[in-house]
């Protein structure tokens, strides 16, 4: 489904109470893609559309396993590929592939079909039981809440601007791909076990935004998320 056709669906998708999300508690949508993958442009386009929603934290992760097949992705990093592999092991999918869109660490879809993407977002609600996340005075606080297992605190830096990349070789050679919310760094900065914890906030950068995810286990469900 083209981005233009996805827009009216978005107007309807977030009026249902099935998605307990808002700007302070966004639904996390992670796209794993590569500029060398000819199946990825529709998923990239759909993610670009939903990235404009305040209820959605849309993140573009570029993986490395396409880099030897004609075109090296300009944003790919091994840690992004490893994160996708962690999800694959939890879901027991057998292998990683692109495009793959993961919602709240709970549900997986291709991402290229707009209707399927919106349905996955509707049904992957993480609820409101996770800890609160706040930022002030150069510190990030993960609040107290009930914890069933230790959770990883992830610090993500991403570029919210539309980034146009001319592809000069490979399956998408001759095309220009436009990415939004490209993840540039991913770091595990602590472990949350139910008690409140405070960690240092990263230095500011006018071109980047910061997100914090609290995620069960390794490749498990995201129980809290926030933009800073």
N, C-alpha and C positions, 0 to 999 in steps of 0.2 A: 504494500500500500504506500503510495506516495505521501510525502510530508504534508502536502496541501490537503489530501483526503483525510489525514490523521487529525488535523486541527479540530474539525467539528466534533469528532469522537472524544477528543480531550475535554471539550466543554461539558460532556456528559459523564466522563469517566470518574470524576472526583466529587460528584454530588452524592454518590452512594455511600452510606455509612459503613460499608464493608471495608473501606480503607481508613484506618484510624491514623491519619497523618495530617500534618500541617507544616508550616514553615519552620516551626521549632522542633518538630519531630518528623523529619522527612522520610519518605519511603526511599530506600537505597536501591538504585538500578545500576548495575555494573555491566558494561559491554566489553567483552574480550574479542578483539579484532586485530586484523593486520592490513596494512595498505597493500600487501601483495596478494590478498585473497579476493577473487572476483565476486564471491558471494556476500562480501561484507558491506558494500555501499548502501544497500537498503536499510540494514540495521544501523549503520552510522547515521543515516538521514533521520530515522525514527528517533534515535537517541537525541539527536540535535533538537528535534521538536520538543520532546518532553523535558529537555534540560531547562526550558524556559518556565516551567511550572515551579512555584515556590514550595509545593508539597513534595517535590521530587528532588532527590540528590542524585543526579545522573553523572556517572563517571566512566570515562573512556580509558580502558587499559589496552595498550599495544603489546602483543606477545611476540616472541622471538622465533618461533619454529617455522615461520614462513621466510625468514631472512635469507636463507640459502637458495631460494627458488625464484631468483630473478630480480627481486627488489628488497632492499633492507629497510624496514619500517623506521621512520625518522624518530619515533618516540618509544620504540620497544626497549624493554629492560628484562633481564632474567627474573627479577623478583616478581614481575607481573605474571610471567608464565608460571612461576612456582605457585602463585596464589590461585590461578586457574586450576592447576593440578591438584591443589588441596581440595578445592570444591569437587573436582572429579572423583577423588578418592572417597569423599564422604557420600556422594551421590551414587558411587559405583557405576559410573557410566562406561568405564572401560578405556576411554581415551579422550584427550582434549581435542577440540575442533573449534573453528571459527566460521561464522560468528556465534557467540554464545552470550546470552543476556541472563543475568542472575539477579533476582529481586529479593532484597532483605536476607540474602544468604540462604533462602529457603526454597525457592522455586526457580526453574530453569526453562528458558525458551530461546528460540533462535534469535528473535529480535527483528527479523526482516519483515514479518507480517504484523502490521499495525494492530489488527484486531486481537491477535493472539497475545501481543505484548501488553495491551491494555487489560485483557482478561487475566493475565498472569499478575499484573500489578494489583488488580482488584482482589485476587484470591491469596496473595502472599502477605497479608496483614501480619505485622509482628506484635500488635496489641500495644498496651501502654504500661506494661509491668517493668520495663527496663529502668535503669538509673537515669536521673537527670544529668545533663551535661551543661556546664556553664564556664564562661571565660571572663576573667577580670584581672587587672593589675599584673599582666604578664603570666598568668597561671590558668591552667585548665583544671576544673574540678569535676570528677565523676562522682555523683552522689551515692548515697546508701540505698540499697534495695535488696530484695531477696535474690540470692544467686544459687542456682542448682549445680553449677560447676564453674571453675575459673574461666575468665574471659580475657581475651587479648584486647588491649587498647591500641588502636591503629591511628597514626597521624598521617594524613594524606594532604599533599599539596597539589593543586591542579590549576590549569589555566582556563578561565571561563570564556576567553575570547574565541571567536571563530578563527581557526587556523587553517589556511589554505595550503595544501601541499600538492605541487605538480608531481605526478607519478611518471617516471621516465622509462620504466622497464617493468617486466613481469606481467601478471594477468591483468592489471589495471593500467598498464602503460598507455600514456596519452591522455589519461583522465586527470582531473584535479579534484582531490577529495577535501572536503571541509569538515574539520573536527571541532567539537565543542567539549569543554570540561575534560581536557586531556590531562590524565594523571602524570605528573612528572616525578613524584617521589612517594614512597610508601614505607613507613617505618613502624615497627612494633615498639611502643614506648612504655609499656607497663602491663601489669596484670591486675584485673579487678576481680575481687572475690566476695563482694557484697558490702564491704565497708567503704566509706567515702575515701577517695584518693585524689591527691593533687599532683599535677605534673607541670613542668615549664611549658609555656606556650612558645611556638617558633617565632623567629624574627619576622617582621612584616616585610612584604614585597608588594608593591602597588599592582603588579601584573598577575599575582597569584592569589588564590583563595585556599583556605584550610578547612578540612573536614576531620571530624573525629568519629570513629566507629568503635563500638564495644561489641565484640564478637565471641560467641561461645566456641570454645575449643579451637581447632585448626580447620578452617573451612566450614564452620558451622553457621548457625543462625545469627544474624545481627540483632542484638537486643536493644541497642540504643545508637542514635546517630545525631550529629549536629553539624551545621556550618558555623564557623567562628567569624 
